Amino acid sequence: MILKFTGEWTFLSNFYPSTLHYKGHIFRTAEHAYQASKCSTQSEIEVIKSALTPVEAKKLGKSVILPPEWETLKVHNMREILRAKFQNPFLRDRLKETRGQEIRNENSFHEKFWGTSKGEGKNMLGVLLMEIREEIFEEDRLFGG
């Protein structure tokens, strides 16, 4: 089981430097893309895109007014962002190497939607990573990857 996105598993983190294309933009990390997905204006997106670090992008994302339908969009957006992130062949192969292991985003800051804290929580980031991993294996099976 993978419990923390550190060491050899750092690449699983949304903070991992991995340029990706999402909704017509290029982002430095999945975190940048996720935070920008909250935005309702191009200027807000540009501000988050220009953040030098994913920590800064996350902080900026907390200041935007969320769209009314955010709670129904956030998992869909994260799934699409992760699909974009794992188009990178290196990251794709690394994710495939986790086959057979449960991926859990265990944290010490009590975040229980995207991760788990003290073993409790929805672990949606881990769930989505395992889902994307299975999609990759299915694509490889169908298209000979």
C-alpha positions as CSV (number, residue, x, y, z in Angstrom):
1,M,0.0,0.0,0.0
2,I,1.2,3.5,-0.8
3,L,0.3,5.8,2.1
4,K,2.3,9.0,1.5
5,F,3.2,10.9,-1.7
6,T,6.9,11.2,-0.6
7,G,10.1,9.6,-1.7
8,E,9.6,7.3,-4.7
9,W,5.9,8.2,-4.7
10,T,6.3,12.0,-4.8
11,F,5.2,12.0,-8.5
12,L,1.7,11.1,-7.3
13,S,1.3,14.5,-5.6
14,N,-0.5,17.3,-7.3
15,F,2.4,19.4,-6.3
16,Y,4.9,17.4,-8.4
17,P,6.4,19.5,-11.2
18,S,4.6,18.1,-14.3
19,T,3.6,20.4,-17.1
20,L,0.2,19.6,-18.4
21,H,-2.4,20.8,-20.8
22,Y,-5.9,21.4,-19.4
23,K,-8.8,23.4,-21.0
24,G,-6.6,25.2,-23.4
25,H,-3.9,26.2,-20.9
26,I,-0.5,24.9,-19.9
27,F,0.0,24.5,-16.1
28,R,3.2,23.8,-14.1
29,T,1.5,21.3,-11.8
30,A,-1.8,19.5,-11.4
31,E,-2.3,21.7,-8.3
32,H,-2.1,24.8,-10.5
33,A,-4.6,23.3,-12.9
34,Y,-7.0,22.3,-10.1
35,Q,-7.0,25.7,-8.5
36,A,-7.5,27.4,-11.9
37,S,-10.5,25.1,-12.5
38,K,-12.3,27.0,-9.7
39,C,-12.0,30.3,-11.6
40,S,-14.7,32.1,-13.5
41,T,-12.5,34.6,-15.3
42,Q,-9.5,34.4,-17.6
43,S,-7.7,36.9,-15.4
44,E,-8.1,34.7,-12.3
45,I,-6.8,31.7,-14.3
46,E,-3.8,33.7,-15.5
47,V,-2.9,34.8,-11.9
48,I,-3.0,31.2,-10.7
49,K,-1.1,30.0,-13.8
50,S,1.7,32.5,-13.0
51,A,2.1,31.3,-9.4
52,L,5.7,30.2,-8.9
53,T,4.9,27.2,-6.7
54,P,1.9,24.9,-6.2
55,V,1.7,26.1,-2.6
56,E,1.2,29.7,-3.9
57,A,-1.4,28.4,-6.5
58,K,-3.3,26.7,-3.7
59,K,-3.3,29.8,-1.6
60,L,-4.6,31.9,-4.6
61,G,-7.3,29.3,-5.3
62,K,-8.7,29.8,-1.8
63,S,-9.3,33.4,-2.7
64,V,-11.6,32.9,-5.7
65,I,-15.3,32.8,-5.5
66,L,-16.3,29.2,-6.2
67,P,-18.9,28.5,-8.9
68,P,-22.3,27.5,-7.4
69,E,-21.9,24.0,-8.9
70,W,-18.4,23.5,-7.5
71,E,-19.2,20.5,-5.3
72,T,-20.5,18.6,-8.3
73,L,-17.6,19.7,-10.5
74,K,-14.5,19.2,-8.3
75,V,-14.1,15.5,-8.7
76,H,-14.8,15.6,-12.4
77,N,-12.2,18.4,-12.8
78,M,-9.6,16.5,-10.8
79,R,-10.2,13.4,-12.9
80,E,-9.6,15.3,-16.1
81,I,-6.5,17.0,-14.7
82,L,-5.0,13.7,-13.6
83,R,-5.7,12.2,-17.0
84,A,-3.8,15.2,-18.5
85,K,-0.9,14.8,-16.1
86,F,-0.5,11.1,-16.8
87,Q,-0.3,11.7,-20.5
88,N,3.4,12.2,-19.8
89,P,5.0,8.9,-20.7
90,F,7.4,8.9,-17.8
91,L,4.6,9.6,-15.2
92,R,2.3,7.1,-17.0
93,D,4.9,4.4,-16.6
94,R,5.6,5.3,-13.0
95,L,1.8,5.1,-12.3
96,K,1.7,1.7,-13.9
97,E,4.5,0.5,-11.6
98,T,2.0,1.0,-8.7
99,R,-0.2,-1.8,-10.1
100,G,-1.8,-3.9,-7.4
101,Q,-1.1,-1.4,-4.6
102,E,-3.8,0.7,-2.9
103,I,-2.9,4.4,-3.2
104,R,-3.9,6.4,-0.2
105,N,-3.2,10.1,0.3
106,E,-2.6,10.0,4.0
107,N,-1.9,13.4,5.6
108,S,-1.4,15.0,9.0
109,F,-3.4,18.1,8.3
110,H,-6.8,16.4,8.7
111,E,-7.9,16.7,5.1
112,K,-10.4,13.9,4.6
113,F,-12.0,14.5,1.2
114,W,-9.0,14.2,-1.1
115,G,-7.1,12.1,1.4
116,T,-7.2,10.4,4.7
117,S,-6.1,11.4,8.2
118,K,-5.3,8.7,10.7
119,G,-6.8,6.3,8.3
120,E,-10.2,8.1,8.0
121,G,-11.5,9.9,5.0
122,K,-12.8,9.5,1.4
123,N,-9.3,9.5,-0.2
124,M,-10.7,10.8,-3.5
125,L,-7.3,11.6,-4.9
126,G,-6.1,8.1,-4.2
127,V,-9.3,6.7,-5.7
128,L,-8.9,8.8,-8.8
129,L,-5.2,7.8,-9.2
130,M,-6.2,4.1,-9.1
131,E,-9.0,4.8,-11.6
132,I,-6.6,6.5,-14.0
133,R,-4.1,3.7,-13.5
134,E,-6.8,1.2,-14.6
135,E,-7.7,3.3,-17.6
136,I,-4.1,3.3,-18.6
137,F,-3.9,-0.5,-18.4
138,E,-7.1,-0.8,-20.4
139,E,-5.8,1.6,-23.1
140,D,-2.6,-0.4,-23.3
141,R,-4.6,-3.6,-23.6
142,L,-6.8,-2.1,-26.4
143,F,-4.1,-0.2,-28.3
144,G,-1.0,-2.3,-27.6
145,G,0.8,0.2,-25.4
